[in-house]
Amino acid sequence: MTARDSGTLVSIDEHRVRLTNQDKVLFPEAGFTKGDMVDYYRRIAPALLPHLAGRPVTLKRFPDGTGESGFFNKNAPPSTPSWLRTVTLAAPHSTKDRDKVRYLMIEGTAALAWAANLAGIELHVPPWRVGPRGGARGVDRLIFDLDPGAPAGLAECVQVALLLREALDADGITAYPGVSGGKGMHLYAPIRETPPAQAARYAHRIATALEEQHPDLAVTQMAKAQRPGKVFIDWSQNSGPKTTVAPYSLRARPRPTVATPLRWEEVEKGDPGSLVFEAADVLARVERDGDAAAILRGGPALPSDGGD
């Protein structure tokens, strides 16, 4: 198939999806093509879709592959098929909600394949769901994005993840780990629906307490000058406008690495080299062990002070 080819219509879940340029290499170091990516998303769909359910999706698209610049696509493109549900919400930071975004709701395998065909390598979602009337609900999962500053790496992220688990446990909140598919880790904790400002305050309190106790290991300031050799704990992912790459999403790296849920026993082994997963690894892993993430379950209410 060539770049000028009109593509092939395939039937997926009773929907017709046009797949184009399937031989185009998107991950240059691995020779991983758009066709390989479509295949990955179709096969991982049973594990991935529950993590997208009810959450508006922002695509990060790389039409020319991960060796070139990509862009975030919040608004549903004009080519969005009529069968793919969208929801219109106030744009982040919109003044008096004047500006609107028509978000994609990726709710089936056909929608995943369609998004992959747009070179939508990464799927980003907020920590809240859309309600039955189309409005944004409260935050239902805490997210801590752990980003190491060189020479710190995954080993230091593991240390921080274990400390965060301990702090959350003390408040009766159960956390679940994952690798981001990039340099760092994610920590998810299901909670009862909470206003975004309250969730962000609580996450900030937990992160800053850890920074105070372990100043040589953790930092909560985004400024890169303060981050060498430390792990940046991004607690702000819990605010309403923020999104985080979804579990099982591919990442736009030279190789097709995946944001992969982990089990704590894997983290506790202390072998960071074993915590890097590519598309084929994840497909085999899920087929063998199922979904490692338990973040789909309901969680407890935050402490009554909300982190104040």
Disulfide bonds with the S-S distance in Angstrom:
none
